[in-house]
Amino acid sequence: LRTINLVADDLRQRNPLELEPIDVSEPPHELVPILGALETLFSRMRRALSVERSFTSLAAHEMRTPLAGLRAQAQLLAQEELPAEQKETVAALLTGVDRSAHMIDQLLDLARVEGLSLSGELSFQAVHVAEVYHAVRRDLAAAIRRRQVSVSAQLGDLTLRCHAFALSVLLRNLLANAILYSPVGGRVELRGVLEGDDLVLIIDDSGPGIPPAERDHAF
C-alpha cells in the first residue's frame, strides 16, 4: 500500500490550483486506472479554470470603458447648477461608479494572480515593501486627488520574501478600499511591523469602519 499512501500524501499537500499529474514511479498495475482518471480530471479542471479566468478578465476589461464614460457624464452633471437633492444624487452616482470600477480592478487582479498560479510563475524573491508601496501609491494618485485624502506610510527598510506582483495586489486592495471609504479630506496611514518571520501590515483610516456586530458577516 506504499504507493497509495504516497498518492494520498501528494493530494493532501496540494493547493487548490495545483493540477499537475501525480508523479508515481512504477505504480502497481491496479493503481494505473485511478492515476489515469485523476490526470483526466486535473486536465478538465485546468481547462475549466482557464475558461473562467479568460471570461473574468474579458468581462472586466469590457466593463471598464462604459463605466469610464458614465463617470465622465456624471462629473459634467455635477458641475451644473443643481438643487441640493439632485447634487446628492449625482454624488451618490459617482461613488457607485467608483466602487464598481474598484470591483472590476479586483476581478482583473484575481484573473492575473490565478494565471500566475496555474502557470507556475509564482516565484518568490526579496522585495522591498516601501518600493511596492510607492508604485501602488502612484497608481492610486487619481483616486487620492479625487477624494483629497492624505496617504502616508511607515515602512522603513522592511523586506519580505514574496511574489512582488501578489504583494502589490494586496497593498492596492487595502489602500484603495481605505481611500474609497474615507470621507473627503480624510487620511489613510499604512504601517508595517515585523513579528518574528512575519510582516504585519496595519491600515488605519478615517472611514466609518465595520460595526462590531457585522464583522463576522463581512469576513
C-alpha positions in Angstrom: 0.0 0.0 0.0 3.1 2.3 0.0 2.2 3.8 -3.4 -1.4 4.5 -2.3 -0.1 6.3 0.7 2.3 8.4 -1.4 -0.5 9.4 -3.7 -2.7 10.3 -0.8 0.0 12.4 0.8 0.6 14.2 -2.6 -3.1 15.1 -2.9 -3.3 16.3 0.7 -0.4 18.7 0.4 -1.5 20.3 -2.9 -3.0 23.7 -3.1 -6.4 24.1 -4.9 -4.7 25.4 -8.1 -2.0 22.7 -8.4 -3.4 20.4 -11.1 -0.3 18.8 -12.5 -0.3 15.0 -12.9 0.8 12.9 -9.9 4.4 11.6 -10.4 4.5 8.0 -9.3 7.4 5.8 -10.3 6.3 2.3 -11.5 2.8 2.2 -9.9 1.1 -1.1 -9.2 -1.0 -2.3 -12.1 -4.2 -1.9 -10.0 -3.5 1.7 -9.4 -2.9 2.8 -13.0 -6.6 3.3 -13.9 -7.0 5.6 -10.8 -4.0 7.6 -11.7 -5.2 8.0 -15.3 -8.6 9.1 -14.1 -7.1 11.7 -11.8 -4.9 13.0 -14.6 -8.0 13.3 -16.9 -9.9 15.1 -14.1 -7.0 17.5 -13.5 -6.8 18.3 -17.2 -10.6 19.1 -17.3 -10.2 21.3 -14.3 -7.3 23.2 -15.9 -9.4 23.8 -19.0 -12.4 25.0 -16.9 -10.2 27.3 -14.8 -8.6 28.7 -17.9 -12.0 29.5 -19.5 -13.3 31.0 -16.3 -10.2 33.2 -15.9 -10.4 34.3 -19.5 -14.1 35.2 -19.1 -13.4 37.1 -15.9 -10.6 39.1 -17.5 -12.5 39.8 -20.7 -15.7 40.9 -18.9 -13.8 43.2 -16.5 -11.9 44.8 -19.4 -15.2 45.3 -21.4 -16.9 46.9 -18.4 -14.2 49.5 -17.8 -15.0 51.6 -20.9 -18.7 52.2 -20.3 -18.0 52.9 -16.6 -15.4 55.5 -17.5 -18.0 57.1 -19.9 -20.6 57.0 -17.1 -18.2 58.7 -14.7 -17.3 61.4 -17.2 -21.0 62.2 -17.8 -21.8 62.2 -14.1 -18.8 64.6 -13.5 -20.2 67.0 -16.1 -23.6 66.9 -14.5 -22.0 67.6 -11.1 -20.6 70.8 -12.4 -24.1 72.1 -13.3 -26.2 74.3 -11.0 -28.5 71.8 -9.5 -30.8 71.7 -6.4 -29.2 70.2 -3.3 -31.1 67.0 -3.5 -30.0 66.4 -7.1 -26.4 67.2 -6.3 -26.6 64.5 -3.6 -27.9 62.0 -6.1 -25.1 62.8 -8.6 -22.5 62.4 -5.8 -24.0 59.0 -4.9 -23.9 58.0 -8.6 -20.2 58.9 -8.7 -19.5 56.9 -5.5 -21.3 53.9 -7.0 -19.3 54.1 -10.2 -16.0 54.3 -8.3 -16.9 51.3 -6.2 -17.9 49.3 -9.4 -14.6 50.3 -11.0 -12.7 49.1 -7.9 -14.5 45.8 -8.0 -13.6 45.4 -11.7 -9.9 46.1 -10.9 -10.2 43.3 -8.2 -11.6 40.9 -10.8 -8.7 41.6 -13.1 -6.2 41.2 -10.3 -7.8 37.8 -9.4 -7.5 36.7 -13.0 -3.9 37.7 -13.1 -2.9 36.0 -9.8 -4.8 32.8 -10.7 -3.0 32.9 -14.1 0.4 33.1 -12.3 -0.6 30.2 -10.0 -1.6 28.0 -12.9 1.4 28.8 -15.0 3.8 28.1 -12.1 5.2 31.7 -12.3 4.7 32.5 -8.6 8.4 32.6 -7.8 9.4 34.3 -4.6 12.2 36.9 -4.2 13.3 39.5 -1.7 11.0 42.5 -2.2 11.4 46.0 -0.6 7.9 46.7 0.7 8.4 50.5 0.5 9.2 50.3 -3.2 6.0 48.4 -3.9 4.0 50.8 -1.8 5.3 53.8 -3.7 4.4 52.2 -7.0 0.9 51.4 -5.8 0.5 55.0 -4.5 1.4 56.3 -7.9 -1.3 54.1 -9.4 -3.8 55.4 -7.0 -2.8 59.1 -7.4 -6.0 60.0 -9.3 -8.3 58.5 -6.6 -6.2 60.2 -3.9 -6.6 63.6 -5.6 -10.3 63.0 -6.2 -11.0 62.1 -2.5 -8.5 64.7 -1.3 -7.2 62.1 1.1 -3.8 62.3 2.9 -1.9 59.0 2.4 1.2 58.2 4.4 3.3 55.1 5.2 5.8 54.0 7.8 7.6 51.0 6.3 11.3 51.8 6.9 13.6 49.3 5.2 11.3 46.3 5.5 12.0 43.4 3.1 9.7 40.4 2.5 10.4 37.2 0.6 7.3 37.0 -1.6 5.9 37.5 -5.1 6.2 41.2 -5.9 3.0 41.3 -8.0 0.9 39.5 -5.4 2.2 41.9 -2.7 1.3 44.9 -5.0 -2.2 43.5 -5.5 -2.6 43.1 -1.7 -1.4 46.7 -1.0 -3.5 48.2 -3.8 -6.7 46.5 -2.5 -6.1 47.6 1.1 -5.2 51.2 0.2 -7.9 51.6 -2.5 -10.6 50.4 0.0 -9.3 52.8 2.7 -9.3 55.7 0.2 -12.7 54.9 -1.2 -14.4 54.6 2.2 -12.7 57.5 3.9 -14.5 60.8 3.9 -13.4 63.6 1.5 -10.3 65.2 3.1 -9.7 62.2 5.3 -6.5 60.3 6.0 -5.0 56.8 5.3 -2.0 55.6 7.2 -0.1 52.3 6.5 2.4 50.8 8.9 4.5 47.6 8.6 5.9 45.7 11.6 7.8 42.5 11.9 6.5 39.8 14.2 9.1 37.1 14.0 9.4 36.0 10.4 6.0 37.6 9.6 5.3 41.0 8.2 2.1 42.6 9.6 0.6 45.4 7.6 -1.7 47.8 9.5 -4.1 50.2 7.8 -5.6 53.0 9.8 -8.1 55.4 8.1 -10.7 57.9 9.0 -13.5 55.9 7.4 -16.5 54.6 9.3 -15.2 51.1 9.7 -17.4 48.0 10.1 -19.7 47.8 13.1 -18.5 45.1 15.5 -21.8 43.2 15.1 -21.3 42.9 11.4 -17.6 41.9 11.3 -18.1 38.1 11.3 -20.6 38.5 8.4 -18.1 40.7 6.5 -15.4 38.0 6.6 
